Amino acid sequence: MADDEHERRELQQFLLYLGSALTACGEAVNRIEERLRRVAAVYGAPQARVSVLPTYTVVSLEPGRPATLEPTRQLRGGLRLDQTAAVYDLLKEAERGQLEPVDGVARIEQILAMRARFRPAMQIGSYAVLTGGICLVLQPTWGDLLLSMIFGAMVGALKLVGARWVSVQMIMPVAAAFAVSAVTFLLADTGWAHADLRAMVAPLATFLPGAMLTMGVVEISAAEMVTGASRLVTGVLQLLLLAFGIVGAAQTVGLPRVETQTEAFQHSLGPWAPWLGALIVAIGSYLVHSAPRRSLGWLCLVLYAAWIGQYFGNILLGGYLSGFVGALVLTVVACLVERLPSGPPALVSFLPGFWLLVPGALSLIGVTEYLGADKAQASQDLLSALASMLAVALGVLCGHPVYRAIARSLDNLHPREVPTPKAR
């Protein structure tokens, strides 16, 4: 009897750690609860009760039994892509009952202690590559591209410094937005190399909480009100901090003249730039977030599928619905890639896709103008930002049932082995 109780405590602790790790990966809480219940059933606890919230996870193995709480903050926040892939590899083993719960807890602790694959200097250079790719998506000038990559290296250095102190992380978006915006406004006003505001948007896009805002809408749609609202509030606060830095810079050095921005737009690189930008964003994401080995090809496949979906969605349905089509294609392709033996988890290839869809860029512009003087234009931009965010979220929502329908068809052609519950 004592041994049985000990095994149950080990299983409960494993479920708590696994749930907290999945939360740190950025997975939607309804999906986390579903997968944890599946793992509990495999290990002989089919009536397990699971509740996942932004800062903690609660698990009870049976109705009426005591529940245990595990704070998520002990896992030090978000995980890199290589850590995310390792967590999902462990999850797959757990869903098949292929490891003991005590070993699973030890594995999670090892995953959290994993060091980044690239040295700090390489990480700073990786931010320059990533922001260069994002800038290419915005159809920049050569001056924009060069300036955005310089800013990207600066932002990468700031993020590495801020990662050492939790108290600094909150003010990092304000400091980065102020510095980047002030330099951009000064150079754009002088007409330097035809640079304009696109050089500013690209490096600051790495701070945009597009995935967080979209996941918040997805969770609210799944009736997960607490977590969804928390994500939305956190995402909006980060947008406001970015906007505050931009407005502060505008008041300090002044905005560039409108004719300067128009002239810069006339010198943009051309329609080929976004297609190259999708590739550069994939490479930059691979380097910045230490993506797992042999995943770069899959990242390119998923990001190009999302970009092509958004491109044709814009041609056929217009700008607002292009985000819907891009997000739908992104979700389906990322989930299908996960089914392949060498494919990374869907989240690994899914999260970088938001930097191509850029659901938060319009939000940033709208909030900035709302804090400025043009209130009429600001209201229109904020409504456009909301419509874009909802379009991407709706695309993700619709992408999951489309994928499940495709997966059922594939399973009927090639049935998968169903894991049997382990005897406890």
Beta strands, then each sheet from edge to edge (+ up, - down):
strand 1: 49-52
strand 2: 56-60
strand 3: 68-71
sheet 1: 1+ 2- 3+
end
